[in-house]
């Protein structure tokens, strides 16, 4: 009996410690790696005591990708990093970022890395580790032999996503990372789960493959070849979703094509398409792109069109996107057309040339690819497309011009950072958008695709530091929140169905309206005591005034009589 009790207690302890999790099907995804680290002869030397177990696991994966031991990664960080980011309070997080950025810079060079589930899992686990990087982050997890006790329903927050995802320009960037996170977590209470993140990256991979296929096709090849234009979107090829062009009084169905320099419309005839009309977005032609109303015989009934005007056209063009309900297609096309227009305005206004111009164009193209991926997985929910495209967002945000100015300055101040990045294996910065899109197999313009050779610093994130761009974005968003609060105050006095200005005027006249109601109440003797007091007071005032008036007149008469 004592032996049975002892055996039962031993089994209960094993289950409690997690030794039978493999049998119960309830093992953490990190248990196997921790056990492998325990069995490794170099377990003690490769374990970083300042890091939490999950951070040690991520650093070990980075070590494998880079082909260098953890001790060498640590030596590299200690030699490259400044003293301010090696302080004990921030050492764990900054060393983790250093390892992540180095591993990501190498991993993203692999063709089709977004299709690799291991890469998707790695980036997500980097976010998990970033939220709990230090050994003190989880008190129960201390030492290389501890098991990670994590819930199956893992999730990450906005700060971790913005930091790690923005280090891979395909996934996000500093300016719109929070908006992407908000869309992806709309149904999960502000925490990003791996299943949603995995779908997002899968959608990105499909969008990239579609862009590559379309750009390599013969579609408009003669018109695209002089500038090496890439096809970003095509619409009007499905009969249930036609595209109509209105020029003057004529209307034609056809095919609409957006590239990184212009959009084209090919009118559909009986069996083929007419020669494409080109509507330029790259040169400074005083273009105007805005939503427009259309209808039969020139009436303005349906809000489903995009208006385009430039000094090169004798009359404006209107592109309509018919659909039974809403104007989602129009809003999507309006946003992506404006994104290309705005990035070229940015390039022209700041006179950005060469590889820096290609870098800016890469950011806009990657933004449209991200939007396509998000649209695919969030098709049931309405999207604010302009909030997910960085140049659209900068056009709307208070202080958006400051963000663009900072972005332009960053593209010119590169020489100081080039030396640290050009060092083999340097990892103090994230990868640039141009290098990212070059790794995907695309090239913009005729300039060199090697951003390091051209003196272009890597991406927008620096290990352990807040860059000027991040500060500009934060300041602009804070200003936007103030504007939104002020607008909410105005909206608070709105009366449904009445214009805002009239509602504000009504609020200003509120005291006089209340005074009128009070006088009416007194006049109708709703409260007799108040009415009586009111009458008494006013009778006294009137009588005293009359007495004063007559006494004054009488005094004047007496004085004049004596005279």
C-alpha positions in Angstrom: 0.0 0.0 0.0 2.9 2.4 0.8 4.6 1.4 -2.5 1.4 2.3 -4.5 1.1 5.6 -2.7 4.8 6.4 -3.4 4.4 5.5 -7.1 1.3 7.6 -7.4 3.1 10.6 -5.8 6.0 10.2 -8.2 3.7 10.1 -11.3 1.9 13.2 -10.0 5.3 15.0 -9.6 6.4 14.1 -13.1 3.1 15.3 -14.6 3.3 18.5 -12.6 6.9 19.1 -13.7 6.0 18.6 -17.4 7.9 15.4 -18.1 4.7 13.7 -19.5 3.6 16.7 -21.5 4.6 14.9 -24.7 2.1 12.1 -23.8 -0.6 14.5 -22.8 -0.2 16.6 -26.0 0.2 19.8 -24.0 3.9 20.7 -24.5 5.0 24.2 -25.0 6.5 24.9 -28.5 9.8 25.8 -26.7 10.1 22.7 -24.5 11.9 20.7 -27.1 14.5 23.4 -27.9 15.2 23.9 -24.2 15.7 20.2 -23.7 18.1 20.2 -26.7 20.0 23.1 -25.2 20.3 21.1 -22.0 21.8 18.2 -23.8 24.3 20.3 -25.7 27.9 20.1 -24.5 28.1 23.9 -24.8 24.9 24.6 -22.9 26.6 26.6 -20.2 28.7 28.7 -22.5 25.9 29.5 -24.9 23.4 30.3 -22.3 23.2 34.1 -21.7 22.4 34.6 -18.0 20.9 38.1 -18.6 18.3 36.7 -21.0 15.0 34.9 -20.2 14.6 31.3 -21.5 12.6 32.3 -24.5 15.1 35.1 -25.4 17.9 32.5 -25.1 16.0 30.2 -27.5 15.6 33.0 -30.0 19.2 34.0 -29.7 20.2 30.3 -30.3 18.1 30.2 -33.5 19.8 33.4 -34.7 23.2 31.8 -33.9 22.3 28.8 -36.1 21.2 31.1 -38.9 24.3 33.1 -38.8 26.6 30.1 -38.3 28.4 31.7 -35.3 28.3 30.7 -31.6 26.4 32.8 -29.1 29.6 33.9 -27.4 30.8 35.4 -30.7 27.5 37.3 -31.1 27.9 38.7 -27.6 31.4 39.8 -28.3 30.2 41.5 -31.6 27.5 43.3 -29.7 29.9 44.5 -27.0 32.3 45.8 -29.5 29.8 47.5 -31.9 27.3 48.9 -29.3 27.8 52.2 -27.5 28.0 52.2 -23.7 24.5 53.7 -23.4 22.8 50.7 -24.8 24.9 48.2 -22.8 23.6 49.4 -19.5 22.3 46.5 -17.3 18.6 47.7 -17.4 18.5 47.5 -21.2 21.2 45.1 -22.0 19.0 42.0 -22.5 16.5 43.7 -24.9 19.2 45.5 -26.9 21.4 42.3 -27.3 18.2 40.5 -28.4 17.5 43.2 -31.0 21.1 43.0 -32.2 20.9 39.2 -32.8 17.4 39.5 -34.4 18.5 42.2 -36.8 21.6 40.3 -37.9 19.6 37.1 -38.4 16.8 38.8 -40.3 19.2 40.6 -42.6 20.5 37.2 -43.6 17.2 35.3 -43.6 15.5 37.7 -45.9 18.1 37.1 -48.6 16.6 33.7 -49.1 14.2 33.5 -52.0 10.7 32.8 -50.9 11.4 33.3 -47.2 7.9 34.6 -46.5 6.6 31.2 -47.7 8.8 29.4 -45.1 6.8 28.7 -42.0 10.0 28.5 -40.0 10.8 32.1 -40.9 7.2 33.2 -40.0 7.5 31.4 -36.7 11.0 32.9 -36.0 9.8 36.5 -36.5 6.8 35.9 -34.2 8.9 34.3 -31.5 11.3 37.3 -31.7 8.3 39.4 -30.8 7.4 37.1 -27.9 11.0 37.3 -26.7 11.1 41.1 -27.1 8.2 41.4 -24.6 10.1 39.3 -22.0 13.8 39.6 -22.8 15.4 39.7 -19.4 16.0 36.8 -17.0 13.9 38.8 -14.4 11.0 39.1 -16.8 9.6 35.7 -15.6 10.6 34.9 -12.1 10.0 31.2 -12.4 12.3 30.9 -15.4 15.8 31.1 -14.2 18.7 29.1 -15.4 19.4 26.9 -18.5 17.5 23.9 -17.2 14.2 25.6 -16.6 11.2 24.7 -18.7 9.2 27.5 -20.3 5.6 27.4 -19.0 3.6 29.2 -21.6 -0.1 29.2 -22.5 -1.0 27.7 -25.9 -2.8 30.9 -26.8 0.4 33.0 -27.2 0.0 36.7 -28.3 2.1 39.8 -28.7 1.5 43.5 -28.2 1.8 46.5 -30.4 5.3 47.6 -29.2 6.8 44.2 -29.9 5.2 44.1 -33.3 6.2 47.6 -34.2 9.8 46.9 -33.2 10.4 43.5 -34.9 8.0 43.7 -37.8 9.3 47.1 -38.8 12.8 45.6 -39.0 11.5 43.6 -42.1 10.2 46.3 -44.4 8.0 43.8 -46.3 6.0 43.2 -43.1 5.7 46.8 -41.8 7.4 50.1 -41.3 7.7 52.6 -38.5 5.1 55.0 -39.9 2.1 52.5 -40.3 3.1 49.6 -38.1 0.6 50.5 -35.3 -2.2 50.8 -37.9 -1.4 47.4 -39.4 -1.4 45.9 -35.9 -4.8 47.5 -35.1 -6.3 45.9 -38.2 -4.8 42.5 -37.5 -6.0 42.5 -33.9 -9.5 43.9 -34.4 -11.1 40.7 -33.4 -8.6 39.6 -30.7 -8.7 42.4 -28.2 -5.5 44.2 -29.2 -3.2 41.1 -29.0 -1.7 39.5 -32.1 -2.0 35.7 -32.3 0.3 33.6 -34.5 -2.6 32.3 -36.6 -3.5 35.8 -37.8 0.1 36.8 -38.3 0.7 33.6 -40.3 -2.2 34.4 -42.6 -0.9 37.9 -43.1 2.5 36.8 -44.2 1.0 34.1 -46.4 -1.1 36.9 -48.0 2.0 39.0 -48.5 3.8 36.1 -50.3 0.8 35.7 -52.7 0.8 39.5 -53.4 4.5 39.4 -54.1 4.1 36.4 -56.5 1.2 38.2 -58.3 3.2 41.3 -58.7 6.2 39.4 -60.1 4.0 37.5 -62.5 2.3 40.6 -63.8 5.5 42.6 -64.1 7.2 39.8 -66.0 4.2 39.4 -68.4 3.9 41.1 -71.8 1.1 43.3 -70.5 2.0 46.9 -71.7 5.6 45.8 -72.0 6.4 48.4 -74.7 5.0 51.3 -72.7 6.5 50.1 -69.4 10.0 49.2 -70.6 11.5 52.8 -70.9 11.2 53.4 -67.1 11.2 49.7 -66.0 7.7 50.1 -64.6 6.3 47.4 -62.3 2.6 46.4 -62.4 1.1 46.7 -59.0 -2.6 46.1 -59.7 -5.0 45.2 -62.5 -8.8 45.5 -62.5 -11.6 45.2 -65.0 -10.8 41.7 -66.2 -13.8 40.1 -64.6 -17.2 40.8 -66.1 -18.9 41.0 -62.7 -16.5 43.8 -61.7 -16.2 46.1 -64.6 -14.3 49.4 -64.8 -15.7 52.3 -66.8 -13.9 55.4 -68.2 -15.8 58.6 -68.6 -14.2 61.3 -70.8 -16.6 64.1 -71.8 -19.9 62.5 -72.7 -18.3 59.1 -73.7 -18.2 56.0 -71.5 -16.2 52.9 -72.2 -15.6 49.7 -70.2 -12.1 48.4 -70.1 -9.1 47.3 -68.1 -7.3 49.5 -65.5 -3.6 48.9 -64.7 -1.5 50.6 -62.0 2.3 50.7 -62.2 4.8 52.5 -60.0 4.8 55.5 -62.3 1.3 55.8 -63.9 -2.0 54.1 -64.4 -3.3 53.0 -67.8 -6.8 52.4 -69.2 -7.4 50.0 -72.1 -10.9 50.4 -73.6 -12.6 47.1 -74.4 -13.8 46.7 -78.0 -15.5 43.6 -79.5 -12.6 41.1 -79.1 -9.6 43.1 -78.0 -8.4 46.2 -76.2 -7.6 49.6 -77.7 -4.2 51.1 -77.2 -3.8 52.1 -73.6 -4.2 55.6 -72.4 -1.5 56.7 -70.0 -2.3 58.9 -67.0 1.0 60.0 -65.5 1.7 60.0 -61.7 5.4 60.6 -61.7 6.0 64.0 -63.3 4.9 67.2 -61.8 1.8 67.9 -63.9 -0.3 69.5 -61.2 -2.3 66.3 -61.0 -5.6 66.2 -59.0 -6.9 62.8 -57.9 -10.1 62.7 -55.9 -13.4 60.8 -55.4 -16.1 61.7 -57.9 -19.8 61.3 -58.4 -21.2 59.7 -61.7 -24.5 58.8 -63.2 -26.4 58.4 -66.5 -26.4 61.4 -68.9 -24.0 63.3 -66.8 -25.9 63.2 -63.6 -24.1 63.1 -60.3 -25.7 60.2 -58.3 -23.3 57.4 -57.5 -20.2 58.0 -55.3 -18.1 55.2 -57.0 -15.5 57.0 -59.2 -12.0 58.5 -59.2 -11.4 61.9 -60.8 -8.0 62.6 -62.5 -6.9 65.9 -63.9 -3.5 67.2 -65.1 -2.2 70.0 -67.2 -1.3 67.4 -69.9 -5.0 66.6 -70.5 -7.5 68.7 -72.4 -10.3 67.4 -70.2 -10.3 65.3 -67.0 -10.9 61.6 -66.9 -13.3 59.8 -64.5 -12.8 56.1 -63.8 -15.8 54.4 -62.3 -15.9 51.2 -60.3 -19.6 50.0 -60.4 -20.7 47.7 -57.5 -24.1 47.0 -56.0 -23.3 48.1 -52.5 -20.9 50.7 -51.2 -17.7 52.0 -52.8 -15.0 49.8 -51.5 -13.3 49.2 -54.9 -13.2 52.9 -55.6 -11.7 53.7 -52.1 -9.0 51.0 -52.7 -8.1 52.3 -56.1 -8.2 55.9 -54.9 -5.8 55.1 -52.1 -3.2 53.2 -54.2 -3.3 55.7 -57.1 -2.7 58.5 -54.5 0.1 56.5 -52.9 2.1 56.4 -56.2 1.3 60.1 -56.8 2.3 61.1 -53.3 5.6 59.2 -53.4 6.6 60.9 -56.6 5.6 64.3 -55.1 7.9 63.5 -52.2 10.7 62.6 -54.6 10.2 65.7 -56.7 9.7 68.1 -53.7 12.9 67.0 -52.0 14.8 66.4 -55.2 15.7 62.8 -54.3 17.7 61.0 -56.9 19.5 57.7 -57.6 19.4 54.9 -55.1 17.6 57.1 -52.6 14.8 57.6 -55.1 14.5 53.9 -55.5 14.4 53.4 -51.8 11.4 55.8 -51.5 9.6 54.1 -54.4 10.3 50.7 -52.7 8.5 51.9 -49.6 5.4 52.9 -51.6 5.4 49.6 -53.5 5.8 47.5 -50.3 2.9 49.5 -48.8 0.6 48.5 -51.6 1.6 44.9 -51.3 0.9 44.9 -47.6 -2.5 46.5 -48.3 -3.4 43.7 -50.7 -2.5 41.1 -48.1 -4.5 42.8 -45.4 -7.5 43.2 -47.8 -7.4 39.5 -48.5 -7.6 38.4 -44.8 -9.9 41.2 -43.7 -12.3 41.2 -46.6 -15.3 41.1 -44.3 -14.4 44.3 -42.4 -14.3 47.8 -43.9 -10.7 49.2 -44.0 -9.3 52.7 -43.9 -7.0 52.2 -46.8 -5.2 55.5 -46.5 -4.2 54.7 -42.9 -2.3 51.6 -44.1 -0.3 53.5 -46.8 2.6 55.6 -45.4 2.5 58.5 -48.0 -1.3 58.7 -47.8 -1.1 58.8 -44.0 1.6 61.5 -44.1 -0.7 63.6 -46.3 -3.4 63.4 -43.7 -1.6 63.5 -40.3 -0.9 66.9 -38.7 2.8 67.2 -38.9 3.0 64.7 -41.8 5.2 67.1 -43.7 7.6 66.8 -40.7 7.7 63.0 -41.1 8.4 63.4 -44.9 11.2 65.9 -44.2 12.7 63.6 -41.6 12.5 60.8 -44.1 14.2 62.9 -46.8 17.0 63.9 -44.3 17.5 60.2 -43.4 18.1 59.4 -47.0 20.9 62.0 -47.2 22.6 61.4 -43.9 24.0 58.0 -44.7 27.8 58.3 -44.6 28.0 58.2 -40.8 26.1 54.9 -40.6 27.7 53.2 -43.6 30.9 52.2 -41.9 29.2 50.3 -39.1 26.8 48.5 -41.4 29.4 47.7 -44.1 31.3 45.7 -41.5 30.6 42.0 -42.2 27.7 40.8 -40.0 27.0 44.3 -38.6 23.6 44.2 -37.0 23.0 47.6 -35.3 20.4 48.5 -37.9 17.5 46.8 -39.6 17.5 46.1 -43.4 16.5 48.8 -45.8 13.3 48.7 -48.0 15.4 48.8 -51.2 17.5 45.8 -50.1 14.3 44.0 -49.1 12.6 44.5 -52.4 15.9 43.6 -54.2 15.9 40.3 -52.3 12.4 39.7 -53.6 13.7 39.9 -57.1 12.7 43.4 -58.2 14.8 46.3 -59.3 13.8 50.0 -59.6 15.3 52.4 -62.1 18.8 52.1 -63.5 20.8 52.8 -60.3 22.7 50.3 -58.3 20.6 48.0 -56.2 23.3 47.7 -53.5 22.3 50.3 -51.0 25.4 49.8 -48.9 27.7 50.5 -51.9 25.6 53.6 -52.6 26.1 54.9 -49.1 22.5 54.3 -48.1 22.1 53.2 -44.4 20.0 50.3 -43.7 16.4 50.5 -42.4 14.4 52.7 -40.0 15.2 50.8 -36.8 18.4 51.2 -34.7 19.3 48.8 -31.9 18.5 50.4 -28.5 17.7 53.8 -29.9 14.7 55.9 -31.0 15.5 57.3 -34.4 14.5 60.8 -35.6 11.9 59.2 -37.8 10.3 57.4 -34.9 10.3 60.6 -32.9 8.6 62.5 -35.8 6.0 59.8 -36.2 5.2 59.8 -32.4 4.9 63.6 -32.3 2.6 63.6 -35.4 0.4 61.0 -33.9 0.2 62.8 -30.6 -0.9 65.9 -32.5 -3.4 63.8 -34.4 -4.9 62.6 -31.1 -5.3 66.2 -29.9 -7.0 67.1 -33.1 -9.3 64.1 -32.8 -10.2 65.0 -29.2 -11.0 68.6 -30.3 -13.2 67.2 -33.1 -14.9 64.9 -30.7 -15.7 67.9 -28.5 -17.3 69.6 -31.5 -19.1 66.4 -32.4 -20.5 66.1 -28.9 -22.7 69.2 -29.4 -24.0 67.9 -32.8 -27.7 67.5 -33.1 -28.7 64.6 -35.4 -29.8 65.9 -38.8 -28.6 69.5 -38.1 -25.5 71.1 -39.4 -22.6 71.3 -37.0 -22.3 75.1 -37.2 -26.0 75.5 -36.3 -25.6 73.1 -33.4 -22.7 75.1 -32.1 -24.7 78.3 -32.4 -27.6 76.7 -30.6 -25.2 75.8 -27.7 -24.0 79.4 -27.5 -27.6 80.6 -27.4 -28.5 78.1 -24.7 -28.5 80.6 -21.8 -30.9 83.0 -23.6 -33.2 80.1 -24.5 -33.3 79.1 -20.8 -34.1 82.7 -19.9 -37.0 82.7 -22.3 -38.4 79.5 -20.9 -38.2 81.0 -17.4 -40.1 84.2 -18.4 -42.8 82.1 -20.0 -43.1 80.1 -16.8 -43.5 83.3 -14.8 -46.0 84.7 -17.3 -48.2 81.6 -17.1 -48.0 81.5 -13.2 -46.8 77.9 -13.2 -45.2 78.7 -9.8 -47.5 81.4 -8.2 -45.0 82.4 -5.5 -42.2 83.0 -8.1 -44.6 84.9 -10.3 -45.8 87.0 -7.3 -42.2 87.8 -6.3 -41.3 88.6 -9.9 -44.3 91.0 -10.2 -43.6 92.6 -6.9 -39.9 93.2 -7.7 -40.7 94.6 -11.2 -43.6 96.8 -9.8 -41.2 98.2 -7.2 -38.6 98.9 -9.9 -41.2 100.6 -12.2 -42.8 102.6 -9.4 -39.5 103.8 -8.0 -38.4 104.8 -11.4 -41.7 106.7 -12.0 -41.4 108.4 -8.6 -37.9 109.4 -9.3 -38.8 110.7 -12.7 -41.8 112.8 -11.5 -39.9 114.2 -8.5 -37.1 115.2 -10.8 -39.6 117.0 -13.2 -41.3 118.7 -10.3 -38.0 120.0 -8.9 -37.2 121.5 -12.3 -40.6 123.2 -12.5 -40.2 124.7 -9.1 -36.7 126.0 -9.9 -37.9 127.6 -13.2 -40.9 129.2 -11.4 -38.7 130.9 -8.8 -36.5 132.1 -11.5 
